[in-house]
Amino acid sequence: MKEPSRTIHLTAQRLRPFFATCALAGLWALSVRAADVKPTDAKPVIDPSADKVLKRMGDYLAQAPFFSVNAEIWQDVQLGSGQQVQAGRTVDLQVRRPDRFHAEVRSTPRNRGLFYDGKSITLLNRVQNFYGSIPAPATLDQALDTASDRFGIAMPLEDLVVSDPYQSAMQKIVSGRDIGPVTVLGTPCEHLAFSLGAVDWQIWIEDGVKPVPRKIVITYKDEEGTPEYTAIFSNWDFQTKLPDFLFTFEPPAGASKIDVNEIKAENQTHKKEGK
C-alpha cells in the first residue's frame, strides 16, 4: 500500500530485489507497481462491507504514531527443474511516524537489516558484513518514493507503512468482496478478497478494537504455476515506544561500505554500452 503517486499496493510487486543495482538484493515488499497492472475500463465492483473493513484497517494504521510487528512470509519459487517450492523468511518491523523505519529480514541463507532515520536509508548484509546507504527525504512516504523510483529499492512490508494504506490499496482494484468471518491462528478475522485482474489478493483483518491485518495472500494468475505470496502477521504492538537508537545505523566492526547506484544512471550506462 504505497501512496497514490507510486501506485497500488498491499497487492504485489512481484517481489523484486531490494537493492537491484548491487549485491544487497534479498528484501522484498508487499506491493505492485501500477505499470505492472493491465489497465481496464471496467467500473470496480466492490462490496460495501469489504470497503468499510479495509478502510477501518487503513485508518487504524495511518493514525498510529508508532508500531512494531512480526511477519512470517512464504513465497512460491520455481526450481531449475521446473518444480515449484516455497521459500520462507521472517520480518521484524518497527515504524515511528513520520520519519523512522527499521526492519530485520531473516532466512536460512540471509540476514539483513534496514534502517531509515529521516536522513538516509541503509541496508546491512549481516552475513557478509557489508552495507550501502542512500540519502533520503525527511518523511516516510517521500523516502519510500525515493528508494523505489531512484534506486529500485522496495522496503519490506512498506504497504503497512505509508501515510494512507487504504487509498494506496484501493488503486486499480477491479473487484472486492467480503468473504466472511474466519480465524487466523485463533484470532477472529474478517476475510476480504480483491482483484486487479491478473493479480488477486486476500487479506484477513482482525475483528474488534484493533483492526490489523493478520494474513495476506497474493496470487499471480498470469504467471506460470500461478505462484503465491503469503504473509502471516503476529505480535502487533502499538504501546511500546520506539527510541531513536532503533533506527540509527551503526556499522558493525569490520563492515565494508559499497556504493548504491541510481537506476537512471545504470540505465544510461547500459545504453552507452549497447546493452
Backbone as CSV, one residue per row, in Angstrom:
resi,resn,N_x,N_y,N_z,CA_x,CA_y,CA_z,C_x,C_y,C_z
1,MET,0.830,-1.190,0.000,0.000,0.000,0.000,0.867,1.242,0.000
2,LYS,1.396,1.612,-1.073,2.106,2.873,-1.147,1.106,3.956,-1.494
3,GLU,1.521,5.197,-1.361,0.603,6.259,-1.665,0.335,6.336,-3.161
4,PRO,-0.740,7.079,-3.563,-1.166,7.094,-4.952,-0.069,7.443,-5.937
5,SER,0.881,8.280,-5.565,1.903,8.688,-6.517,2.790,7.526,-6.938
6,ARG,2.786,6.455,-6.165,3.644,5.338,-6.503,2.883,4.096,-6.888
7,THR,1.592,4.157,-6.938,0.757,3.069,-7.402,0.136,2.214,-6.330
8,ILE,-0.467,1.163,-6.818,-1.211,0.236,-5.975,-0.314,-0.425,-4.966
9,HIS,-0.865,-0.888,-3.919,-0.038,-1.643,-3.011,-0.868,-2.576,-2.166
10,LEU,-0.259,-3.202,-1.250,-0.892,-4.260,-0.475,-1.358,-5.313,-1.452
11,THR,-0.754,-5.395,-2.567,-1.076,-6.404,-3.551,0.214,-7.040,-3.910
12,ALA,0.971,-6.671,-4.848,2.164,-7.425,-5.062,3.068,-6.834,-6.064
13,GLN,4.255,-6.580,-5.715,5.206,-6.019,-6.622,6.107,-7.129,-7.106
14,ARG,5.693,-8.159,-7.468,6.406,-9.342,-7.914,7.749,-9.479,-7.224
15,LEU,7.771,-9.008,-5.987,8.882,-9.310,-5.111,10.233,-9.066,-5.733
16,ARG,10.458,-7.855,-6.185,11.732,-7.571,-6.821,12.820,-7.376,-5.780
17,PRO,14.114,-7.485,-6.140,15.197,-7.372,-5.174,15.244,-6.009,-4.518
18,PHE,15.748,-5.986,-3.313,15.811,-4.764,-2.533,16.758,-3.764,-3.153
19,PHE,18.029,-4.048,-3.233,18.947,-3.173,-3.949,19.225,-3.841,-5.280
20,ALA,18.462,-3.532,-6.294,18.563,-4.240,-7.566,19.870,-3.946,-8.277
21,THR,20.546,-2.872,-7.917,21.749,-2.486,-8.635,23.027,-2.892,-7.930
22,CYS,22.926,-3.683,-6.880,24.138,-4.107,-6.200,23.910,-5.428,-5.512
23,ALA,24.907,-5.913,-4.804,24.850,-7.254,-4.232,24.031,-7.342,-2.968
24,LEU,23.238,-6.311,-2.662,22.428,-6.319,-1.452,21.048,-6.905,-1.667
25,ALA,20.768,-7.446,-2.845,19.416,-7.934,-3.156,18.960,-8.964,-2.144
26,GLY,17.627,-8.965,-1.867,17.119,-10.001,-0.991,15.980,-9.608,-0.093
27,LEU,15.655,-8.308,0.076,14.486,-7.908,0.847,13.369,-7.601,-0.124
28,TRP,12.127,-7.795,0.333,11.011,-7.664,-0.599,9.856,-6.910,0.022
29,ALA,9.024,-6.307,-0.832,7.860,-5.565,-0.366,6.585,-6.280,-0.746
30,LEU,5.502,-5.845,-0.101,4.175,-6.337,-0.441,3.522,-5.278,-1.319
31,SER,3.809,-5.237,-2.596,3.254,-4.175,-3.407,3.295,-4.521,-4.870
32,VAL,2.562,-3.743,-5.652,2.584,-3.955,-7.097,2.582,-2.617,-7.798
33,ARG,3.535,-2.411,-8.700,3.621,-1.162,-9.430,2.422,-1.006,-10.361
34,ALA,1.960,0.220,-10.551,0.829,0.458,-11.451,1.168,-0.005,-12.859
35,ALA,2.426,0.141,-13.258,2.834,-0.259,-14.599,2.699,-1.756,-14.801
36,ASP,2.675,-2.518,-13.710,2.570,-3.964,-13.801,1.122,-4.431,-13.889
37,VAL,0.182,-3.521,-13.722,-1.230,-3.874,-13.734,-1.846,-3.432,-15.051
38,LYS,-2.466,-4.348,-15.748,-3.081,-4.027,-17.033,-4.282,-3.118,-16.813
39,PRO,-4.347,-1.992,-17.561,-5.456,-1.061,-17.382,-6.786,-1.669,-17.807
40,THR,-7.855,-1.202,-17.201,-9.193,-1.679,-17.556,-10.171,-0.535,-17.473
41,ASP,-11.162,-0.542,-18.356,-12.189,0.499,-18.348,-13.388,0.096,-17.499
42,ALA,-13.365,-1.133,-17.003,-14.489,-1.630,-16.225,-14.602,-0.888,-14.891
43,LYS,-15.829,-0.573,-14.500,-16.059,0.085,-13.227,-15.877,-0.918,-12.102
44,PRO,-15.094,-0.562,-11.074,-14.876,-1.502,-9.970,-16.178,-1.928,-9.309
45,VAL,-16.257,-3.199,-8.971,-17.406,-3.736,-8.252,-16.914,-4.152,-6.873
46,ILE,-17.212,-3.340,-5.884,-16.666,-3.557,-4.545,-17.795,-3.650,-3.533
47,ASP,-17.808,-4.725,-2.786,-18.776,-4.936,-1.722,-18.595,-3.826,-0.675
48,PRO,-19.658,-3.071,-0.347,-19.533,-2.007,0.657,-18.966,-2.500,1.980
49,SER,-19.280,-3.730,2.349,-18.761,-4.280,3.600,-17.244,-4.457,3.525
50,ALA,-16.751,-4.943,2.382,-15.313,-5.120,2.212,-14.605,-3.771,2.250
51,ASP,-15.195,-2.774,1.583,-14.616,-1.434,1.562,-14.558,-0.852,2.975
52,LYS,-15.603,-1.043,3.740,-15.676,-0.500,5.091,-14.620,-1.120,6.001
53,VAL,-14.459,-2.440,5.931,-13.489,-3.129,6.789,-12.057,-2.735,6.412
54,LEU,-11.780,-2.662,5.106,-10.434,-2.288,4.660,-10.102,-0.851,5.055
55,LYS,-11.079,0.041,4.931,-10.828,1.434,5.317,-10.593,1.557,6.812
56,ARG,-11.318,0.793,7.578,-11.117,0.822,9.035,-9.694,0.388,9.386
57,MET,-9.209,-0.645,8.716,-7.838,-1.093,8.935,-6.837,-0.012,8.526
58,GLY,-7.050,0.575,7.313,-6.132,1.597,6.833,-6.073,2.801,7.749
59,ASP,-7.221,3.245,8.238,-7.264,4.388,9.144,-6.557,4.072,10.461
60,TYR,-6.741,2.855,10.938,-6.124,2.470,12.210,-4.598,2.528,12.108
61,LEU,-4.057,1.990,11.020,-2.600,2.007,10.834,-2.095,3.426,10.593
62,ALA,-2.834,4.198,9.804,-2.393,5.547,9.472,-2.334,6.449,10.701
63,GLN,-3.241,6.223,11.654,-3.313,7.087,12.834,-2.347,6.668,13.938
64,ALA,-1.700,5.522,13.784,-0.774,5.054,14.818,0.532,5.841,14.735
65,PRO,0.949,6.495,15.812,2.218,7.243,15.767,3.431,6.329,15.667
66,PHE,3.297,5.093,16.163,4.379,4.111,16.071,3.795,2.719,16.257
67,PHE,4.503,1.713,15.734,4.091,0.325,15.947,5.215,-0.611,15.556
68,SER,5.110,-1.840,16.025,6.024,-2.901,15.620,5.196,-4.147,15.338
69,VAL,5.725,-5.023,14.479,5.017,-6.239,14.099,6.013,-7.254,13.563
70,ASN,5.672,-8.524,13.708,6.471,-9.612,13.130,5.677,-10.244,11.999
71,ALA,6.365,-10.691,10.971,5.698,-11.343,9.847,6.488,-12.575,9.426
72,GLU,5.761,-13.640,9.139,6.350,-14.837,8.535,5.876,-14.884,7.091
73,ILE,6.813,-14.909,6.161,6.480,-14.782,4.751,6.875,-16.038,3.989
74,TRP,5.959,-16.505,3.141,6.195,-17.676,2.296,5.911,-17.292,0.853
75,GLN,6.818,-17.660,-0.027,6.726,-17.272,-1.425,7.017,-18.470,-2.317
76,ASP,6.148,-18.700,-3.305,6.378,-19.771,-4.272,7.520,-19.395,-5.216
77,VAL,8.473,-20.295,-5.384,9.575,-20.104,-6.325,9.722,-21.377,-7.158
78,GLN,10.283,-21.210,-8.332,10.424,-22.355,-9.230,11.882,-22.762,-9.347
79,LEU,12.151,-24.040,-9.127,13.496,-24.565,-9.251,13.872,-24.699,-10.724
80,GLY,15.164,-24.909,-10.968,15.629,-25.088,-12.334,14.959,-26.259,-13.025
81,SER,14.532,-27.236,-12.255,13.870,-28.421,-12.811,12.426,-28.138,-13.206
82,GLY,11.921,-26.951,-12.797,10.530,-26.621,-13.059,9.621,-26.890,-11.882
83,GLN,10.139,-27.564,-10.852,9.328,-27.844,-9.670,9.114,-26.571,-8.866
84,GLN,7.899,-26.372,-8.385,7.568,-25.204,-7.585,7.627,-25.545,-6.110
85,VAL,8.383,-24.726,-5.344,8.523,-24.940,-3.909,8.288,-23.608,-3.202
86,GLN,8.202,-23.666,-1.872,8.014,-22.452,-1.092,9.291,-22.071,-0.364
87,ALA,9.630,-20.791,-0.437,10.765,-20.243,0.298,10.225,-19.342,1.395
88,GLY,10.818,-19.416,2.578,10.305,-18.664,3.708,11.319,-17.702,4.299
89,ARG,10.821,-16.685,4.973,11.661,-15.743,5.703,10.798,-15.057,6.758
90,THR,11.429,-14.381,7.690,10.715,-13.617,8.709,11.116,-12.151,8.605
91,VAL,10.197,-11.289,8.986,10.459,-9.851,9.001,10.029,-9.297,10.350
92,ASP,10.915,-8.581,11.007,10.595,-7.842,12.220,10.613,-6.357,11.860
93,LEU,9.479,-5.692,12.007,9.327,-4.320,11.530,9.018,-3.376,12.672
94,GLN,9.658,-2.206,12.655,9.392,-1.142,13.620,9.228,0.165,12.857
95,VAL,8.168,0.893,13.151,7.855,2.137,12.450,7.527,3.219,13.460
96,ARG,8.072,4.397,13.232,7.692,5.576,14.030,7.469,6.734,13.065
97,ARG,6.243,7.184,13.006,5.910,8.266,12.093,6.390,9.607,12.637
98,PRO,6.818,10.536,11.794,6.717,10.488,10.328,8.004,10.077,9.613
99,ASP,9.054,9.696,10.342,10.347,9.593,9.656,11.286,8.516,10.212
100,ARG,10.747,7.394,10.672,11.614,6.327,11.183,11.094,4.962,10.728
101,PHE,12.020,4.080,10.360,11.676,2.746,9.850,12.861,1.824,10.113
102,HIS,12.589,0.637,10.636,13.643,-0.368,10.856,13.060,-1.748,10.609
103,ALA,13.750,-2.545,9.805,13.305,-3.908,9.526,14.487,-4.853,9.581
104,GLU,14.240,-6.046,10.097,15.219,-7.124,10.087,14.595,-8.292,9.330
105,VAL,15.269,-8.753,8.291,14.772,-9.833,7.438,15.706,-11.030,7.574
106,ARG,15.134,-12.183,7.925,15.958,-13.363,8.193,15.412,-14.589,7.462
107,SER,16.321,-15.339,6.882,16.015,-16.649,6.323,17.261,-17.492,6.513
108,THR,17.213,-18.743,6.083,18.378,-19.608,6.290,19.644,-19.046,5.662
109,PRO,19.615,-18.558,4.393,20.854,-18.049,3.809,21.088,-16.560,4.036
110,ARG,20.084,-15.827,4.512,20.217,-14.369,4.568,19.856,-13.809,5.937
111,ASN,20.501,-12.686,6.253,20.204,-11.954,7.480,20.534,-10.493,7.211
112,ARG,19.494,-9.662,7.055,19.726,-8.285,6.657,18.931,-7.317,7.521
113,GLY,19.499,-6.134,7.706,18.828,-5.075,8.441,18.650,-3.858,7.560
114,LEU,17.530,-3.154,7.747,17.253,-1.931,7.005,16.951,-0.814,7.990
115,PHE,17.564,0.342,7.780,17.426,1.462,8.702,17.089,2.744,7.929
116,TYR,16.062,3.447,8.369,15.751,4.779,7.856,15.608,5.709,9.052
117,ASP,16.426,6.765,9.094,16.476,7.652,10.257,16.002,9.068,9.963
118,GLY,15.302,9.243,8.841,14.845,10.573,8.481,15.803,11.312,7.572
119,LYS,17.009,10.756,7.393,18.008,11.395,6.531,18.581,10.437,5.485
120,SER,18.682,9.177,5.832,19.263,8.202,4.909,18.635,6.829,5.116
121,ILE,18.753,6.004,4.079,18.318,4.609,4.129,19.559,3.741,4.001
122,THR,19.718,2.805,4.914,20.889,1.934,4.906,20.461,0.485,4.993
123,LEU,21.045,-0.342,4.151,20.802,-1.785,4.183,22.087,-2.492,4.550
124,LEU,22.016,-3.337,5.573,23.170,-4.088,6.064,23.014,-5.566,5.757
125,ASN,23.991,-6.132,5.082,24.065,-7.577,4.885,24.866,-8.129,6.065
126,ARG,24.168,-8.720,7.027,24.825,-9.158,8.252,25.692,-10.393,8.048
127,VAL,25.347,-11.205,7.070,26.119,-12.425,6.826,27.487,-12.095,6.234
128,GLN,27.489,-11.244,5.197,28.740,-10.885,4.522,29.349,-9.601,5.068
129,ASN,28.642,-8.954,5.996,29.144,-7.783,6.716,29.513,-6.627,5.784
130,PHE,28.572,-6.232,4.928,28.740,-5.013,4.148,27.408,-4.285,4.094
131,TYR,27.471,-2.987,3.746,26.267,-2.176,3.768,26.328,-1.107,2.683
132,GLY,25.153,-0.585,2.327,25.051,0.516,1.386,24.047,1.522,1.895
133,SER,24.290,2.802,1.631,23.409,3.871,2.102,23.054,4.810,0.963
134,ILE,21.844,5.381,1.041,21.420,6.400,0.092,20.794,7.543,0.870
135,PRO,20.924,8.774,0.378,20.232,9.901,1.031,18.736,9.769,0.836
136,ALA,17.967,10.227,1.815,16.515,10.074,1.748,15.830,11.315,2.300
137,PRO,14.628,11.637,1.785,13.856,12.781,2.291,13.426,12.565,3.738
138,ALA,12.774,13.590,4.299,12.513,13.617,5.729,11.186,13.009,6.159
139,THR,10.441,12.380,5.259,9.218,11.693,5.651,9.210,10.290,5.058
140,LEU,8.461,9.390,5.687,8.410,8.005,5.230,7.898,7.892,3.800
141,ASP,6.800,8.576,3.487,6.243,8.475,2.138,7.251,8.922,1.091
142,GLN,7.895,10.053,1.322,8.880,10.565,0.375,10.093,9.635,0.289
143,ALA,10.485,9.084,1.427,11.632,8.170,1.430,11.315,6.902,0.646
144,LEU,10.091,6.385,0.792,9.693,5.195,0.038,9.700,5.476,-1.460
145,ASP,9.235,6.671,-1.846,9.251,7.058,-3.257,10.674,7.114,-3.791
146,THR,11.540,7.764,-3.052,12.932,7.900,-3.482,13.599,6.546,-3.614
147,ALA,13.404,5.701,-2.612,14.022,4.377,-2.633,13.551,3.572,-3.833
148,SER,12.249,3.631,-4.120,11.676,2.843,-5.212,12.016,3.413,-6.578
149,ASP,11.772,4.711,-6.772,11.883,5.318,-8.095,13.321,5.562,-8.527
150,ARG,14.190,5.932,-7.595,15.568,6.270,-7.972,16.539,5.117,-7.826
151,PHE,16.255,4.213,-6.862,17.243,3.183,-6.578,16.723,1.756,-6.721
152,GLY,15.452,1.594,-7.076,14.917,0.246,-7.247,14.786,-0.507,-5.944
153,ILE,14.624,0.215,-4.846,14.528,-0.398,-3.526,13.063,-0.522,-3.124
154,ALA,12.642,-1.704,-2.751,11.295,-1.924,-2.234,11.401,-2.328,-0.769
155,MET,10.977,-1.469,0.120,11.115,-1.745,1.544,10.162,-2.847,1.981
156,PRO,10.607,-3.707,2.892,9.745,-4.802,3.342,8.495,-4.289,4.052
157,LEU,7.344,-4.832,3.637,6.057,-4.520,4.258,5.707,-3.031,4.194
158,GLU,6.233,-2.348,3.185,6.002,-0.905,3.102,4.533,-0.559,2.927
159,ASP,3.728,-1.508,2.476,2.304,-1.242,2.298,1.603,-0.933,3.611
160,LEU,2.198,-1.345,4.720,1.618,-1.077,6.032,2.128,0.238,6.606
161,VAL,3.115,0.841,5.929,3.849,1.969,6.490,3.405,3.312,5.924
162,VAL,2.901,3.323,4.690,2.566,4.584,4.029,1.507,5.355,4.806
163,SER,1.384,6.642,4.506,0.507,7.500,5.303,-0.977,7.196,5.114
164,ASP,-1.340,6.623,3.950,-2.746,6.289,3.705,-2.837,4.890,3.102
165,PRO,-2.740,3.854,3.932,-2.775,2.474,3.423,-4.048,2.149,2.645
166,TYR,-5.169,2.707,3.060,-6.433,2.392,2.383,-6.446,2.900,0.942
167,GLN,-6.143,4.175,0.739,-6.163,4.742,-0.602,-5.151,4.055,-1.510
168,SER,-4.008,3.721,-0.961,-2.984,3.042,-1.746,-3.455,1.667,-2.177
169,ALA,-4.116,0.954,-1.274,-4.576,-0.397,-1.580,-5.701,-0.406,-2.596
170,MET,-6.531,0.630,-2.621,-7.721,0.626,-3.463,-7.454,1.005,-4.911
171,GLN,-6.262,1.484,-5.229,-5.966,1.841,-6.612,-5.957,0.604,-7.507
172,LYS,-6.510,0.758,-8.700,-6.510,-0.289,-9.722,-7.364,-1.507,-9.358
173,ILE,-8.135,-1.408,-8.278,-8.988,-2.528,-7.893,-10.103,-2.725,-8.919
174,VAL,-10.299,-3.962,-9.345,-11.367,-4.312,-10.270,-12.597,-4.790,-9.510
175,SER,-12.365,-5.572,-8.460,-13.477,-6.090,-7.666,-13.009,-6.367,-6.251
176,GLY,-13.983,-6.386,-5.331,-13.678,-6.700,-3.949,-14.906,-7.226,-3.245
177,ARG,-14.706,-8.202,-2.369,-15.851,-8.762,-1.665,-15.456,-9.187,-0.261
178,ASP,-16.449,-9.223,0.599,-16.279,-9.682,1.974,-16.652,-11.157,2.009
179,ILE,-15.663,-12.016,2.238,-15.894,-13.461,2.243,-16.590,-13.891,3.527
180,GLY,-16.296,-13.186,4.633,-16.947,-13.524,5.893,-15.962,-13.763,7.017
181,PRO,-16.484,-14.106,8.196,-15.631,-14.315,9.371,-14.864,-15.629,9.308
182,VAL,-13.646,-15.594,9.843,-12.794,-16.778,9.913,-11.743,-16.502,10.978
183,THR,-11.018,-17.517,11.420,-9.947,-17.297,12.395,-8.595,-17.532,11.747
184,VAL,-7.611,-16.742,12.158,-6.225,-16.912,11.728,-5.390,-17.164,12.975
185,LEU,-4.905,-18.372,13.108,-4.143,-18.774,14.300,-4.908,-18.433,15.573
186,GLY,-6.209,-18.684,15.549,-7.044,-18.482,16.723,-7.600,-17.084,16.893
187,THR,-7.221,-16.159,16.028,-7.695,-14.777,16.132,-8.874,-14.553,15.188
188,PRO,-10.035,-14.140,15.689,-11.188,-13.877,14.820,-10.870,-12.754,13.832
189,CYS,-11.159,-12.989,12.558,-10.858,-12.031,11.499,-12.005,-11.955,10.496
190,GLU,-11.975,-10.913,9.672,-12.860,-10.803,8.521,-12.013,-11.027,7.276
191,HIS,-12.469,-11.926,6.434,-11.726,-12.323,5.239,-12.220,-11.521,4.040
192,LEU,-11.327,-10.730,3.412,-11.663,-9.928,2.244,-10.873,-10.424,1.039
193,ALA,-11.463,-10.289,-0.151,-10.790,-10.714,-1.380,-10.934,-9.621,-2.432
194,PHE,-9.807,-9.261,-3.068,-9.786,-8.219,-4.082,-9.081,-8.725,-5.331
195,SER,-9.367,-8.084,-6.452,-8.720,-8.475,-7.701,-8.311,-7.246,-8.495
196,LEU,-7.139,-7.345,-9.150,-6.680,-6.326,-10.073,-6.702,-6.878,-11.499
197,GLY,-7.325,-8.032,-11.664,-7.349,-8.687,-12.962,-6.340,-9.815,-13.000
198,ALA,-5.100,-9.511,-13.358,-4.057,-10.531,-13.428,-3.520,-10.896,-12.051
199,VAL,-3.775,-10.048,-11.064,-3.301,-10.277,-9.702,-4.488,-10.252,-8.746
200,ASP,-4.614,-11.295,-7.941,-5.625,-11.335,-6.879,-4.936,-11.202,-5.533
201,TRP,-5.607,-10.578,-4.575,-5.058,-10.578,-3.225,-6.162,-10.679,-2.188
202,GLN,-5.818,-11.344,-1.109,-6.745,-11.550,0.002,-6.118,-10.993,1.273
203,ILE,-6.974,-10.549,2.173,-6.486,-10.051,3.449,-7.447,-10.466,4.552
204,TRP,-6.892,-10.867,5.677,-7.660,-11.256,6.856,-7.408,-10.190,7.919
205,ILE,-8.445,-9.445,8.307,-8.312,-8.315,9.219,-8.954,-8.658,10.555
206,GLU,-8.218,-8.424,11.616,-8.677,-8.782,12.962,-9.960,-8.051,13.333
207,ASP,-10.887,-8.781,13.929,-12.113,-8.187,14.446,-11.825,-7.452,15.746
208,GLY,-12.731,-6.558,16.124,-12.598,-5.906,17.418,-11.961,-4.535,17.333
209,VAL,-11.361,-4.109,18.457,-10.867,-2.736,18.577,-9.533,-2.523,17.869
210,LYS,-8.873,-3.577,17.454,-7.570,-3.452,16.793,-7.638,-4.103,15.410
211,PRO,-8.135,-3.396,14.402,-8.338,-3.990,13.075,-7.050,-4.037,12.251
212,VAL,-6.143,-4.897,12.647,-4.863,-5.025,11.945,-4.898,-6.235,11.011
213,PRO,-4.088,-6.235,9.964,-4.012,-7.419,9.101,-3.333,-8.568,9.826
214,ARG,-3.911,-9.760,9.693,-3.322,-10.949,10.281,-2.746,-11.884,9.224
215,LYS,-3.216,-11.724,7.990,-2.714,-12.572,6.913,-2.987,-11.886,5.581
216,ILE,-2.054,-12.038,4.644,-2.232,-11.545,3.284,-1.761,-12.626,2.319
217,VAL,-2.526,-12.859,1.259,-2.134,-13.794,0.203,-2.263,-13.089,-1.137
218,ILE,-1.211,-13.134,-1.940,-1.189,-12.535,-3.267,-1.015,-13.645,-4.288
219,THR,-1.848,-13.656,-5.326,-1.802,-14.693,-6.354,-1.566,-14.053,-7.717
220,TYR,-0.537,-14.536,-8.428,-0.178,-14.015,-9.747,-0.768,-14.944,-10.803
221,LYS,-1.954,-14.610,-11.290,-2.694,-15.525,-12.148,-2.109,-15.651,-13.554
222,ASP,-1.369,-14.647,-13.995,-0.858,-14.690,-15.360,0.562,-15.237,-15.445
223,GLU,1.081,-15.778,-14.344,2.420,-16.343,-14.347,2.357,-17.863,-14.263
224,GLU,3.357,-18.502,-14.818,3.384,-19.961,-14.852,3.321,-20.545,-13.452
225,GLY,2.412,-21.476,-13.263,2.258,-22.115,-11.967,1.407,-21.331,-11.000
226,THR,0.928,-20.147,-11.397,0.115,-19.284,-10.540,0.729,-19.164,-9.146
227,PRO,1.943,-18.633,-9.040,2.617,-18.572,-7.749,1.906,-17.656,-6.757
228,GLU,2.127,-17.922,-5.477,1.503,-17.132,-4.425,2.544,-16.600,-3.450
229,TYR,2.188,-15.525,-2.808,2.974,-14.884,-1.760,2.077,-14.788,-0.537
230,THR,2.543,-15.283,0.593,1.740,-15.298,1.818,2.509,-14.638,2.954
231,ALA,1.857,-13.754,3.681,2.440,-13.132,4.875,1.483,-13.319,6.040
232,ILE,1.998,-13.821,7.151,1.210,-14.016,8.364,1.797,-13.117,9.451
233,PHE,0.959,-12.273,10.057,1.424,-11.262,10.996,1.113,-11.641,12.447
234,SER,2.028,-11.262,13.331,1.835,-11.542,14.760,2.526,-10.455,15.580
235,ASN,2.195,-10.436,16.868,2.843,-9.531,17.832,2.729,-8.058,17.445
236,TRP,1.544,-7.650,16.996,1.323,-6.229,16.769,1.447,-5.484,18.095
237,ASP,2.210,-4.396,18.107,2.443,-3.644,19.347,2.332,-2.150,19.039
238,PHE,1.314,-1.503,19.618,1.106,-0.072,19.448,1.345,0.687,20.754
239,GLN,1.903,0.011,21.752,2.096,0.604,23.065,3.558,0.894,23.399
240,THR,4.459,0.005,22.997,5.874,0.155,23.346,6.517,1.259,22.519
241,LYS,7.019,2.286,23.168,7.648,3.399,22.463,8.969,2.956,21.824
242,LEU,9.294,3.575,20.708,10.453,3.169,19.917,11.476,4.310,19.901
243,PRO,12.563,4.173,20.663,13.558,5.244,20.764,14.400,5.387,19.496
244,ASP,15.111,6.507,19.386,15.890,6.829,18.196,16.923,5.764,17.847
245,PHE,17.553,5.169,18.845,18.670,4.273,18.546,18.242,3.055,17.728
246,LEU,16.971,2.692,17.778,16.499,1.547,16.998,16.594,1.804,15.497
247,PHE,16.548,3.077,15.104,16.522,3.437,13.698,17.858,4.002,13.207
248,THR,18.810,4.105,14.100,20.114,4.669,13.766,21.092,3.563,13.417
249,PHE,21.681,3.647,12.236,22.609,2.606,11.789,24.016,2.879,12.304
250,GLU,24.594,1.870,12.911,25.982,1.903,13.337,26.695,0.726,12.685
251,PRO,27.685,0.951,11.818,28.358,-0.154,11.124,28.987,-1.130,12.115
252,PRO,28.766,-2.424,11.936,29.429,-3.411,12.782,30.944,-3.377,12.569
253,ALA,31.671,-3.929,13.503,33.124,-3.977,13.384,33.524,-4.706,12.096
254,GLY,34.389,-4.082,11.314,34.902,-4.709,10.104,33.986,-4.645,8.904
255,ALA,32.838,-3.965,9.017,31.891,-3.908,7.900,32.441,-3.052,6.769
256,SER,32.168,-3.473,5.531,32.606,-2.741,4.350,31.428,-1.979,3.754
257,LYS,31.697,-0.761,3.278,30.656,0.040,2.638,30.755,-0.096,1.127
258,ILE,29.602,-0.274,0.443,29.583,-0.351,-1.009,28.708,0.760,-1.564
259,ASP,28.925,1.103,-2.826,28.145,2.155,-3.473,26.811,1.607,-3.959
260,VAL,25.799,2.453,-3.948,24.483,2.102,-4.473,24.180,3.077,-5.607
261,ASN,24.036,2.577,-6.813,23.820,3.422,-7.986,22.342,3.669,-8.239
262,GLU,22.039,4.832,-8.796,20.671,5.124,-9.188,20.288,4.328,-10.425
263,ILE,19.006,3.963,-10.516,18.518,3.202,-11.664,18.750,3.971,-12.953
264,LYS,18.447,5.264,-12.963,18.589,6.078,-14.171,20.024,6.070,-14.661
265,ALA,20.962,6.228,-13.744,22.372,6.239,-14.117,22.788,4.902,-14.697
266,GLU,22.293,3.829,-14.095,22.639,2.500,-14.595,22.065,2.270,-15.981
267,ASN,20.814,2.694,-16.198,20.198,2.521,-17.497,20.932,3.295,-18.580
268,GLN,21.382,4.496,-18.246,22.136,5.284,-19.219,23.459,4.629,-19.547
269,THR,24.103,4.024,-18.549,25.360,3.330,-18.771,25.160,2.147,-19.701
270,HIS,24.078,1.387,-19.469,23.790,0.235,-20.317,23.540,0.656,-21.764
271,LYS,22.855,1.810,-21.946,22.571,2.273,-23.300,23.861,2.630,-24.018
272,LYS,24.762,3.298,-23.312,26.025,3.697,-23.918,26.854,2.473,-24.298
273,GLU,26.724,1.434,-23.512,27.498,0.215,-23.778,26.791,-0.709,-24.754
274,GLY,25.586,-0.297,-25.169,24.838,-1.103,-26.119,24.223,-2.329,-25.535
275,LYS,23.931,-2.299,-24.217,23.366,-3.456,-23.528,21.858,-3.372,-23.506
